[in-house]
Amino acid sequence: MNPVLDHRSPTNVRRNGGPSVPGYRVAVLGATGAVGSEVLKVLGESDLPINTLTPVTSPRSVGTLVTFRGEDLACVALADELVDSVDLVISAAGGAVIEDWAHRFADAGAFVIDKSSAFRMDDDVPLVVPEVNPEALTGASKIIASPNCSTIQLVVALSPIHRTVGIERIIVSTYQSVSGTGKRAVDELNRQLTDIVDAGIGCARSSVPPEVYPHQIAFNALPQVESFVGGDPYTTEERKIEKETRKILGDKTEQIGISATCVRVPVHRAHSESVNVETSTPLSATECRELLRHSPGLQVVDEPEAGHYPMAIDAEGKDDVFVGRIREDASRPNCLNLWVVGDNLRKGAATNAVRIAEALHSQALLRVAVG
Ligand SMILES: NC(=O)c1ccc[n+]([C@@H]2O[C@H](COP(=O)([O-])OP(=O)(O)OC[C@H]3O[C@@H](n4cnc5c(N)ncnc54)[C@H](OP(=O)(O)O)[C@@H]3O)[C@@H](O)[C@H]2O)c1
């Protein structure tokens, strides 16, 4: 369907003056950010009928041009007028922003798909990965949470195993890219890398001080993703993986043991995860490979002797999760090791949000405006 765009008006106005077609009025919050700009790309590739697209940023970026389906659109700030003039909000503006606005949009009849952690653990808000728990999308809540990027790729890889043989325990170590922290973090890595390379071989310290991260990220690995709070020896990111994985897999009684160690690495884009999973009944590496090969949203890349395994640079820009290095763990019965890689900005964020929107559309849950 050829979309009709008009970011300036809350009504559906065709630029060529012809009759309007049924379609949605969509706002993308955080449209200039690492995730928001990817949302615009993935939405642009989607068949979702969109009549108006409003890119929203903080007041400092108002007027910045972003591109959607070949059109340049000027960003606007959040304002009361927007509340009644959109059917769908995809928010990548952070928890502090959407917390204040989500219920206002929802009360006015719009669905809000939020990329932040603000609502993820609310009992009445579904936390959805469409290939894993589409049944959670009932329409009962107009606010829908999209999980943390590390959680999404983990549950896409593990849910087929859980459904087939049950999971007792998950031990996951992540190698997370800097784009997971947003555009400022990418700039920080780039500036430190350039500084070190310019200084010559042998120097590992940058004179560019860390601002986004607690330490230099260039040529380093930080065993801290997000923050340590309240004396908890696990970071907030590690706790998110535990809680969100349980919610998505329907583990209400905490039967599944989950232990996460999250590490930030100087990779631009795509998170990698080393996963050790203990199953309730045996599953061989060969059976696991076959199972995952036929599961949605996954690609198995597993010929290690030929040097074929998932890598961050290959996952970049892709909508699938990649799994390889599938092998039995000889140290413990019913345990497998896997290497799981996904593009944090696509599958871990934008693609998941847009797939949720498409699922709402195919279930006819979204309000359609006809101009
Ligand atoms: N990065 C990832 O891989 C990833 C994955 C999953 C989830 N998330 C979540 O997605 C959200 C966005 O992350 P990000 O990495 O894209 O951050 P980012 O690159 O820093 O972008 C933040 C965006 O929010 C906008 N914004 C800030 N304050 C605003 C306000 N008051 N009103 C409207 N817009 C405002 C910014 O606009 P300006 O240009 O004006 O600053 C920018 O467009 C966060 O909640 C994050 O936790 C991120």
The ligand as an SDF file (V2000), in Angstrom:
LIG
                    3D

 48 52  0  0  0  0  0  0  0  0999 V2000
   19.6170    1.1400   21.9040 N   0  0  0  0  0  0  0  0  0  0  0  0
   19.1140   -0.0750   22.0030 C   0  0  0  0  0  0  0  0  0  0  0  0
   19.6860   -1.0870   21.5050 O   0  0  0  0  0  0  0  0  0  0  0  0
   17.8240   -0.2960   22.7030 C   0  0  0  0  0  0  0  0  0  0  0  0
   17.2500   -1.5440   22.6280 C   0  0  0  0  0  0  0  0  0  0  0  0
   16.0370   -1.7720   23.2700 C   0  0  0  0  0  0  0  0  0  0  0  0
   15.4460   -0.7430   23.9590 C   0  0  0  0  0  0  0  0  0  0  0  0
   16.0380    0.4850   24.0210 N   0  0  0  0  0  0  0  0  0  0  0  0
   15.3330    1.5570   24.7170 C   0  0  0  0  0  0  0  0  0  0  0  0
   14.8480    2.4620   23.7300 O   0  0  0  0  0  0  0  0  0  0  0  0
   14.8290    3.7970   24.2630 C   0  0  0  0  0  0  0  0  0  0  0  0
   15.6480    4.7180   23.3550 C   0  0  0  0  0  0  0  0  0  0  0  0
   16.9920    4.2840   23.3460 O   0  0  0  0  0  0  0  0  0  0  0  0
   18.0570    4.8190   22.2830 P   0  0  0  0  0  0  0  0  0  0  0  0
   19.2210    3.9230   22.4460 O   0  0  0  0  0  0  0  0  0  0  0  0
   17.4550    4.9930   20.9480 O   0  0  0  0  0  0  0  0  0  0  0  0
   18.3990    6.2880   22.8980 O   0  0  0  0  0  0  0  0  0  0  0  0
   18.9970    7.5780   22.1570 P   0  0  0  0  0  0  0  0  0  0  0  0
   19.8140    7.2020   20.9810 O   0  0  0  0  0  0  0  0  0  0  0  0
   19.6320    8.3880   23.2230 O   0  0  0  0  0  0  0  0  0  0  0  0
   17.6930    8.3660   21.6120 O   0  0  0  0  0  0  0  0  0  0  0  0
   16.7530    8.9590   22.4850 C   0  0  0  0  0  0  0  0  0  0  0  0
   15.6770    9.6260   21.6570 C   0  0  0  0  0  0  0  0  0  0  0  0
   14.6640   10.1260   22.5430 O   0  0  0  0  0  0  0  0  0  0  0  0
   14.4310   11.5040   22.2330 C   0  0  0  0  0  0  0  0  0  0  0  0
   13.9740   12.2340   23.4200 N   0  0  0  0  0  0  0  0  0  0  0  0
   14.6800   12.5680   24.5200 C   0  0  0  0  0  0  0  0  0  0  0  0
   13.9100   13.2980   25.3680 N   0  0  0  0  0  0  0  0  0  0  0  0
   12.6950   13.4350   24.7660 C   0  0  0  0  0  0  0  0  0  0  0  0
   11.4860   14.1010   25.1140 C   0  0  0  0  0  0  0  0  0  0  0  0
   11.3690   14.7810   26.2680 N   0  0  0  0  0  0  0  0  0  0  0  0
   10.4460   14.0350   24.2610 N   0  0  0  0  0  0  0  0  0  0  0  0
   10.5450   13.3560   23.0840 C   0  0  0  0  0  0  0  0  0  0  0  0
   11.6710   12.7210   22.6950 N   0  0  0  0  0  0  0  0  0  0  0  0
   12.7310   12.7600   23.5230 C   0  0  0  0  0  0  0  0  0  0  0  0
   15.7670   12.0010   21.7290 C   0  0  0  0  0  0  0  0  0  0  0  0
   15.5900   13.1900   20.9890 O   0  0  0  0  0  0  0  0  0  0  0  0
   16.7880   14.2460   20.7780 P   0  0  0  0  0  0  0  0  0  0  0  0
   17.3930   13.9370   19.4400 O   0  0  0  0  0  0  0  0  0  0  0  0
   16.0930   15.5520   20.7790 O   0  0  0  0  0  0  0  0  0  0  0  0
   17.7410   14.0940   21.9030 O   0  0  0  0  0  0  0  0  0  0  0  0
   16.1660   10.8290   20.8390 C   0  0  0  0  0  0  0  0  0  0  0  0
   15.4650   10.8820   19.6120 O   0  0  0  0  0  0  0  0  0  0  0  0
   15.3510    3.6620   25.7020 C   0  0  0  0  0  0  0  0  0  0  0  0
   14.2600    3.4930   26.5650 O   0  0  0  0  0  0  0  0  0  0  0  0
   16.1790    2.3930   25.6480 C   0  0  0  0  0  0  0  0  0  0  0  0
   16.3030    1.7830   26.9100 O   0  0  0  0  0  0  0  0  0  0  0  0
   17.2080    0.7390   23.3980 C   0  0  0  0  0  0  0  0  0  0  0  0
  1  2  1  0
  2  3  2  0
  2  4  1  0
  4  5  1  0
  4 48  2  0
  5  6  2  0
  6  7  1  0
  7  8  2  0
  8  9  1  0
  8 48  1  0
  9 10  1  0
  9 46  1  0
 10 11  1  0
 11 12  1  0
 11 44  1  0
 12 13  1  0
 13 14  1  0
 14 15  2  0
 14 16  1  0
 14 17  1  0
 17 18  1  0
 18 19  2  0
 18 20  1  0
 18 21  1  0
 21 22  1  0
 22 23  1  0
 23 24  1  0
 23 42  1  0
 24 25  1  0
 25 26  1  0
 25 36  1  0
 26 27  1  0
 26 35  1  0
 27 28  2  0
 28 29  1  0
 29 30  1  0
 29 35  2  0
 30 31  1  0
 30 32  2  0
 32 33  1  0
 33 34  2  0
 34 35  1  0
 36 37  1  0
 36 42  1  0
 37 38  1  0
 38 39  2  0
 38 40  1  0
 38 41  1  0
 42 43  1  0
 44 45  1  0
 44 46  1  0
 46 47  1  0
M  CHG  2   8   1  16  -1
M  END
$$$$
